[in-house]
Amino acid sequence: MSDQASSILDVLRYELSELGVTVICDAFIQGITRADGKFCVELAEGKVYRGDRVILATGGKAMPASGSDGNGYELASRLGHRITDVFPALVQLMLEGSFFKRIEGVKLAGTAEVIHRNKSVARDRGDILFANYGVSGPPILQISRVAGELLKQGEEVYLKINIMDTMSKEELLDLLKRRFQTGPSKPVDFSLVGLINKRLIPVVLKEAGIDDLTRPVANLSAAEKQGITDILTDWRFKVRGTKGWSSAQVTAGGVDTGDIDPNSMESRLIKGLFFAGQIMDIDGQCGGFNLQWAWTSGYIAGKNAAL
Ligand SMILES: Cc1cc2nc3c(=O)[nH]c(=O)nc-3n(C[C@H](O)[C@H](O)[C@H](O)COP(=O)(O)OP(=O)(O)OC[C@H]3O[C@@H](n4cnc5c(N)ncnc54)[C@H](O)[C@@H]3O)c2cc1C
């Protein structure tokens, strides 16, 4: 209820201190080995800690500035663990098109879909935000994993945006026709003012094949009206990539869960080695699922490591 992330850190630190746990910060672990039944955890400056149990919770690769730059995969892999392909998830999409600079910052409530081989493979609704590279916003982040995975496989991926998703195509065409009939001499660009964000109007009309934006609407052909309707309800963009690790909130892929006991989070390969959080090949959608996973798996790993 406090809406402060630091509250979580405070209560965790309080419990650690109550339990007399030693906390060592600013310590980069560069190697973990096993010798004489003990783990040796080696710090970058050469110091070595020995212990009976190790919990690897180094995070994934998303937002490396936060410290989780993927080096944990190397630690796990050197201990024999398989790492599945990793790619950024909950991330913005970069789209093909030369007009994004002009509509950067435009926000609208609509539906976004990932289209692969002419089929919709992921869909979400909410606030979509245009940026100079493409699109952002909650629905884009939600569907980005599917797009990212297909792109990684070398597939062609398209994004479909419906910016008038509260009505059907037919209803929108009717609405446009009525608007155009009421003011037949209005320039086509002005006739859309009030219906969609003003900055989108010239781009939408150009995309619909209407170059002269000052033409009176009475002169629009049936095909041109249909063209405007199509862009407003089914605007297609080729996806050229995801924004990458520095902007991603989550990592898809990671330590293969087949080698981890789900009841204890213990490695099936090395007794006494446990995993928690993003380092594992588990990721969720927006909505707190990733933090929940980090805490739940951390709790299970902690309980079992302490047995
Ligand atoms: C901008 C952003 C917004 C997000 N918003 C949400 C949200 O609203 N809801 C949600 O559920 N999830 C959200 N997430 C995802 C969520 O933060 C992560 O899934 C979660 O923090 C993963 O926890 P973790 O403990 O596994 O890893 P991390 O939180 O990444 O922690 C790993 C730690 O290990 C340290 N480390 C790495 N390697 C070493 C090493 N060799 N030696 C020593 N230390 C090392 C790192 O410095 C880091 O401190 C967001 C992520 C980002 C980037």
PDBQT file of the ligand as one rigid body, heavy atoms in Angstrom, charges set to zero:
ROOT
HETATM    1  C1  LIG A 401      12.391  -1.548 -15.848  1.00  0.00    +0.000 C 
HETATM    2  C2  LIG A 401      11.846  -2.839 -15.278  1.00  0.00    +0.000 A 
HETATM    3  C3  LIG A 401      10.538  -2.869 -14.796  1.00  0.00    +0.000 A 
HETATM    4  C4  LIG A 401      10.013  -4.064 -14.288  1.00  0.00    +0.000 A 
HETATM    5  N1  LIG A 401       8.729  -4.067 -13.832  1.00  0.00    +0.000 NA
HETATM    6  C5  LIG A 401       8.220  -5.203 -13.325  1.00  0.00    +0.000 A 
HETATM    7  C6  LIG A 401       6.904  -5.215 -12.775  1.00  0.00    +0.000 A 
HETATM    8  O1  LIG A 401       6.209  -4.197 -12.735  1.00  0.00    +0.000 OA
HETATM    9  N2  LIG A 401       6.433  -6.388 -12.274  1.00  0.00    +0.000 N 
HETATM   10  C7  LIG A 401       7.173  -7.538 -12.297  1.00  0.00    +0.000 A 
HETATM   11  O2  LIG A 401       6.690  -8.577 -11.839  1.00  0.00    +0.000 OA
HETATM   12  N3  LIG A 401       8.423  -7.562 -12.802  1.00  0.00    +0.000 NA
HETATM   13  C8  LIG A 401       8.963  -6.418 -13.299  1.00  0.00    +0.000 A 
HETATM   14  N4  LIG A 401      10.241  -6.437 -13.796  1.00  0.00    +0.000 N 
HETATM   15  C9  LIG A 401      10.990  -7.712 -13.787  1.00  0.00    +0.000 C 
HETATM   16  C10 LIG A 401      11.550  -8.007 -12.414  1.00  0.00    +0.000 C 
HETATM   17  O3  LIG A 401      12.200  -6.835 -11.916  1.00  0.00    +0.000 OA
HETATM   18  C11 LIG A 401      12.534  -9.189 -12.502  1.00  0.00    +0.000 C 
HETATM   19  O4  LIG A 401      11.874 -10.301 -13.056  1.00  0.00    +0.000 OA
HETATM   20  C12 LIG A 401      13.062  -9.554 -11.127  1.00  0.00    +0.000 C 
HETATM   21  O5  LIG A 401      13.720  -8.433 -10.536  1.00  0.00    +0.000 OA
HETATM   22  C13 LIG A 401      14.040 -10.700 -11.214  1.00  0.00    +0.000 C 
HETATM   23  O6  LIG A 401      14.563 -10.906  -9.937  1.00  0.00    +0.000 OA
HETATM   24  P1  LIG A 401      15.925 -11.694  -9.735  1.00  0.00    +0.000 P 
HETATM   25  O7  LIG A 401      16.220 -11.588  -8.265  1.00  0.00    +0.000 OA
HETATM   26  O8  LIG A 401      15.859 -13.029 -10.338  1.00  0.00    +0.000 OA
HETATM   27  O9  LIG A 401      17.020 -10.889 -10.558  1.00  0.00    +0.000 OA
HETATM   28  P2  LIG A 401      17.498  -9.372 -10.431  1.00  0.00    +0.000 P 
HETATM   29  O10 LIG A 401      16.461  -8.523  -9.801  1.00  0.00    +0.000 OA
HETATM   30  O11 LIG A 401      18.001  -9.018 -11.794  1.00  0.00    +0.000 OA
HETATM   31  O12 LIG A 401      18.716  -9.450  -9.416  1.00  0.00    +0.000 OA
HETATM   32  C14 LIG A 401      19.904 -10.115  -9.747  1.00  0.00    +0.000 C 
HETATM   33  C15 LIG A 401      21.019  -9.517  -8.933  1.00  0.00    +0.000 C 
HETATM   34  O13 LIG A 401      22.190 -10.331  -9.057  1.00  0.00    +0.000 OA
HETATM   35  C16 LIG A 401      23.321  -9.474  -9.183  1.00  0.00    +0.000 C 
HETATM   36  N5  LIG A 401      24.376 -10.221  -9.891  1.00  0.00    +0.000 N 
HETATM   37  C17 LIG A 401      24.391 -10.658 -11.168  1.00  0.00    +0.000 A 
HETATM   38  N6  LIG A 401      25.511 -11.321 -11.434  1.00  0.00    +0.000 NA
HETATM   39  C18 LIG A 401      26.254 -11.320 -10.283  1.00  0.00    +0.000 A 
HETATM   40  C19 LIG A 401      27.518 -11.848  -9.917  1.00  0.00    +0.000 A 
HETATM   41  N7  LIG A 401      28.261 -12.545 -10.775  1.00  0.00    +0.000 N 
HETATM   42  N8  LIG A 401      27.971 -11.640  -8.665  1.00  0.00    +0.000 NA
HETATM   43  C20 LIG A 401      27.229 -10.943  -7.760  1.00  0.00    +0.000 A 
HETATM   44  N9  LIG A 401      26.011 -10.426  -8.048  1.00  0.00    +0.000 NA
HETATM   45  C21 LIG A 401      25.536 -10.608  -9.300  1.00  0.00    +0.000 A 
HETATM   46  C22 LIG A 401      22.804  -8.289  -9.974  1.00  0.00    +0.000 C 
HETATM   47  O14 LIG A 401      23.643  -7.174  -9.749  1.00  0.00    +0.000 OA
HETATM   48  C23 LIG A 401      21.412  -8.121  -9.395  1.00  0.00    +0.000 C 
HETATM   49  O15 LIG A 401      21.447  -7.261  -8.281  1.00  0.00    +0.000 OA
HETATM   50  C24 LIG A 401      10.798  -5.251 -14.282  1.00  0.00    +0.000 A 
HETATM   51  C25 LIG A 401      12.117  -5.212 -14.759  1.00  0.00    +0.000 A 
HETATM   52  C26 LIG A 401      12.651  -4.027 -15.254  1.00  0.00    +0.000 A 
HETATM   53  C27 LIG A 401      14.064  -4.006 -15.754  1.00  0.00    +0.000 C 
ENDROOT
TORSDOF 0
